[in-house]
Amino acid sequence: MEEKKSTEDPRLDNSHWSDVLVQALPYFRHWVGKTVVVKYGGNAMLNEELKSAVMKDLVLLNTIGIKVVLVHGGGPEINHMLERIGKESKFINGLRYTDNETMEIVQMVLTGKLNKDICGIILQEGGKAVGLSGVDSALLRAKKIEKDGVDLGFVGEVTQVNPEILESLLDEGFIPVVSTVALGEQGDFSRYNINADTAAAKIAVALKAEKFVQLTNVPGVLKDVNDSSSLIQRIHMQDVQSYIDDGTIAGGMIPKIECCMIARRGGVPRTHIIDGRVPHSLLIEMFSDRGIGTMIY
């Protein structure tokens, strides 16, 4: 029989492992009992190995007593389903035009498929997860968006977060998994498609979270988008506009930064944009002094 080779890095002997654990201990102590909101999407959601790594991270955080809320999007999956039924995806100013039929697909994919898939993986990893949408317990209420006078259909912006259901689940040791379909305001029984980044930021504010993390497809904010080593690790809020003006923060990074600003202005002490393509990037960010990605402070 062929001898099974060890996959462990030979450089990481017992003393190295013990050093890692000892260095992580102060971070464990700091985070126990605190609330962390994670926005999950992009490449980490499409790649099965990365998806498993993210769920393992969440279960570990939950196991040691950190209150974790996962908020997820699902744009690629929605696009795929629309293609299957022969319906073209239409975007206006970066926002998905959402007519009645598209809204049905959005709700079906986000709340019926992806949300339950994610919960299932967390359960397989030994965690406790409960799937919710913004409609449940009126967690998210929204009003219709009309951007630059253009009708976007059932696209909404969050006007109210009612976090009681999340607080109850967190107190019982569950990981709430939230899909961002929202209920209309009082008297409006429509469902609205909500930007998941913005919803996550507002949920973090409502929960008085200690940390808001966006898992993305990039290392963070880069001085040179073609050079991953040009990562800017820390950006003060007052410097954000200058980075936008000089083009350092541009394109799809602008709304992600704006979500960090929403969270910071709402009282969340730490906001981060980190690379979801790096396995266990969430643990590296939380339990080491190395950090990863860009922090807005």
Steps between C-alpha positions, in 0.01 A plus 500: 500500500633844409592707803277805541701819488434774751360821356617705799760767442818358662597852608198511732619283786336489844671816620374693197146377550509592867633847412212552257245404763658712772514804270133450410386475864467878564285529188279214617449679830419828327239359263309262726147633548541765227291518181657475154304551177647340188384583147562195283502489122719504192759234424492350849136414431563329164805290589402194706831476688490868594135468599589214735790700648273800569242282673770332712617847605148601601447181699831552682407859589160386622646208699728723708214736584509769230158607372510472122244619245552404135335717234522369145434610146470281193530699179670228290243238607215738413656566158531126442136435584382787279703353214338160556152647454615710204469836673768763442668664800465877475707747701450875534777703664638178648168391653298203378170599342248287689156453351238266649640188336859586589398569861349151519827353376704714743288386793507136390879492450602703806256376761406158361829367367815687603388577853420136570815377324712719729313386811552140394875542470522666842305210650731249329795680658347457845348845538149622579343710225158649435413643159302823477405757243437866568128421484509273807388686810522815282876489551554736205252757378567694182367760264517503123807661343474731205853591395539814287130482421531146357255233612698192615196289580507316833841627609498649845711670763484403864303746711474296820675206666311311772776287655299326773486166317877510444569588864281208616681254274844629599414470868409134439832431331378488139665650193230700317541478121321793334395536137428857399143496377315772691140577589346831398425770752173498697212456258726382217492122469749485213834319520815690405839395370760662729873555453657246736802717592279789611260270685789337685639837606163612635450170682843548661393844621166373635674220692768735636755260353865521593612415147366510143685297238440485125644194325581609144677391181797733549776535763357833617573855387809503277714797403556318171218266397751288308728453800360305797805600707382864490224427753401791723442336836344793688297798377370770730142608427607858434738381225244297306384785277855588396557138396181514294603831344839370390351175364657264755151404614294451186238285331350223711722586797315829556171344620691257722684789663172688534357202689797508737429870553133425578611252764765730648266800517246272667743415778665175382862534620669280239413461133699293253516400135688171470581249228251214510715306253761442772409191704418587864556873437239572767702317768821673391327836534352431841763297680835638390685831500574452130151592395390465139329736256415865565359643823296822500543665838 
